[in-house]
Amino acid sequence: MFEYLVPQPPDAIIQLMQACKADTNPDKIDLGVGVYKDAAGSTVILDSVKKAEEIYWHQEKTKSYVGIRGNAEFCRLMLELMMGADHSAIADNRIAVAQGAGGSGALRLGAEVIKSAAPDTTVWASTPTWANHIPLISSAGLKMESYPYYNRETLGVDFEDMLDHLAKHAKAGDVVLLHGCCHNPTGADLSPQEWDRVAKFMKERGLIPFIDLAYFGLGRGMAEDTYGLKTVIDICDEVLVAASCSKNFALYKERVGLIAIICKDAATAEVANSQLGLIQRKLISMPPDHGASLVEKVLATPELRQIWENELTEMRERMRGLRQLLSEALNVQGGEVIARAVKDQNGMFSTLPLSKGQAIKLREEHSIYLTNSGRINIAGANSSNIPRLAEAILNVL
Ligand SMILES: Cc1ncc(COP(=O)(O)O)c(C=O)c1O
């Protein structure tokens, strides 16, 4: 049987990580994989999480299954964190919710629910989008199309093109995948005014927003990073949200995420909950619990929550600071357009206007590792190597 398997190319980002690891240049800069790194280049466990783990170690009495839709208290606290505790959709029980295995698992659960509800739905994704969006969603059997988003010359969002394209080609009932903040791979986000317009546009055309919230808290702040989500939920009757705790709680390998389906009424949400349970059962039976319980503990314990908020602020401000430094260094050396974009964009990523050849040149001649698409993870830089990074970017350009 297995001799018929077709070999698959190795994952590009893993290859990049391996190449960087093998590079003996002590001044190499790793801007590849999408994990947060501190100034020493480490992805540490957050103090708040460590403390929660200690408490949990003493309190946990069983490793028995939690339930098909996962840890209900984690889900409740996460909804309140994203939407505000007093949001009417929560009070009205209009939200079906389940724990997913990371943001990826949540996206897949959302896609499966769409497939069960309306199999002919097309899901629209931005150009470009996170590379894994396409396989995750289309392997649920859904059709996918793309809409224009990032302009590689202005390094901003082509907002009017995006709306024009969707107006012409998307039909009522289609789903539009939107990055809630910190767009991956570009860092170019919608402004609050653009979110207002998108929400109204979706409502008027009967389009259903699917918000991917993988980096909230790491862009401009918790309120700013959830503005789009809240606006869309306030205006549209039906919304899907896939949230991840991989980045903002640095819980990558624990696989903590959540799918929320905001429905028109409580009765529909109850049915959607039963579908989520059925789908989870078919896919993985029960979600993992450890990471979700740690998030629950952090959010529910005021002292730990305060520590986490401080840690989140520190991660966010370090990245904003690095963006500022890189922007200044590029500006001084004549790269005004990139300088402005890098400063204005949010989160870990920016996509620089580099060709594949230029990205390879950065790797081979400067020991600077980034994807061939020109995406950099700003957290991989530090204040001492920023001038060299700016010089190398402008040099290959
Ligand atoms: C845009 C986006 N969505 C979702 C995810 C999923 O993250 P995870 O499954 O690790 O929680 C990622 C991870 O890189 C991402 O960049």
The ligand as a Tripos MOL2 file, in Angstrom:
@<TRIPOS>MOLECULE
LIG
   16    16     1     0     0
SMALL
NO_CHARGES

@<TRIPOS>ATOM
      1 C1         -2.6050   33.9660   10.5600 C.3       1 LIG1
      2 C2         -2.4620   32.7500   11.4170 C.ar      1 LIG1
      3 N1         -3.5570   32.0860   11.7860 N.ar      1 LIG1
      4 C3         -3.4900   30.9920   12.5540 C.ar      1 LIG1
      5 C4         -2.2790   30.4990   12.9940 C.ar      1 LIG1
      6 C5         -2.3280   29.2510   13.8120 C.3       1 LIG1
      7 O1         -1.5170   29.1800   14.8910 O.3       1 LIG1
      8 P1         -1.5120   27.9380   15.8630 P.3       1 LIG1
      9 O2         -2.2050   26.8090   15.1990 O.co2     1 LIG1
     10 O3         -0.0660   27.6430   16.0810 O.co2     1 LIG1
     11 O4         -2.2050   28.3820   17.0930 O.co2     1 LIG1
     12 C6         -1.0950   31.1450   12.6250 C.ar      1 LIG1
     13 C7          0.2040   30.6430   13.0300 C.2       1 LIG1
     14 O5          1.2450   30.9760   12.5670 O.2       1 LIG1
     15 C8         -1.2000   32.3150   11.8220 C.ar      1 LIG1
     16 O6         -0.1240   33.0020   11.4430 O.3       1 LIG1
@<TRIPOS>BOND
     1     1     2 1
     2     2     3 ar
     3     2    15 ar
     4     3     4 ar
     5     4     5 ar
     6     5     6 1
     7     5    12 ar
     8     6     7 1
     9     7     8 1
    10     8     9 2
    11     8    10 1
    12     8    11 1
    13    12    13 1
    14    12    15 ar
    15    13    14 2
    16    15    16 1
@<TRIPOS>SUBSTRUCTURE
     1 LIG1         1 GROUP 0 **** ****
